[in-house]
C-alpha cells in the first residue's frame, strides 16, 4: 500500500516496540530515548519510498503520512 508524503510518528501513541524499524526497508526509522521510554524517529524523510510498511506494521496506530511540500 503506497502512501503519499513522509511517515510521521505520534509520540503519544508510540510504544517503542521497534516493529516500524524492522519494517522500513530504507532504514529511515530508528528508536531514540525520550527520558526512560524509547520512541520511534524518522530520519532522512526525503529518501522514503512511501511503501507504507511502517504504517501497516505499527500495532498502535502511531504512524501516519504527512504531505511533503
C-alpha positions in Angstrom: 0.0 0.0 0.0 1.8 3.2 -1.2 1.3 6.4 0.8 2.0 10.0 -0.2 4.4 12.0 1.8 6.6 11.1 4.8 5.9 8.9 7.9 5.2 10.9 11.0 5.3 9.4 14.5 2.7 10.2 17.1 4.9 10.3 20.1 2.0 9.9 22.5 0.9 6.6 20.8 4.3 5.1 20.1 5.3 2.4 22.5 8.9 2.0 21.2 8.4 -1.6 20.1 10.6 -1.3 17.0 8.2 -3.0 14.5 8.4 0.1 12.3 12.2 0.0 12.4 12.2 -3.6 11.1 9.5 -2.8 8.5 11.4 0.1 6.9 13.4 -1.2 4.0 15.1 2.2 3.5 16.2 2.2 7.2 14.8 5.7 7.9 13.2 4.9 11.2 15.2 4.3 14.4 14.4 4.2 18.1 15.6 7.1 20.3 15.4 7.5 24.1 12.9 10.0 25.5 13.5 10.0 29.2 13.1 6.4 30.1 11.0 5.4 27.1 12.0 4.5 23.6 10.3 6.4 20.8 10.5 5.9 17.0 12.0 8.7 15.0 12.2 9.3 11.2 15.4 10.4 9.6 16.1 11.5 6.0 12.4 11.6 5.1 13.3 12.6 1.6 14.6 9.1 0.9 11.2 7.5 1.9 9.7 5.4 -0.9 6.2 5.7 0.6 5.8 1.9 0.7 3.5 2.1 3.8 5.0 -0.9 5.6 5.8 1.1 8.7 2.1 2.2 9.0 0.9 -1.4 8.4 3.2 -2.9 11.0 2.5 -0.4 13.8 0.2 -2.1 16.3 -0.6 1.2 18.0 -1.6 3.4 15.1 1.2 5.7 15.9 2.4 6.3 12.3 0.7 8.3 9.6 1.9 10.1 6.5 2.1 13.8 6.2 2.4 15.5 2.8 5.8 16.9 1.9 5.9 20.4 0.4 
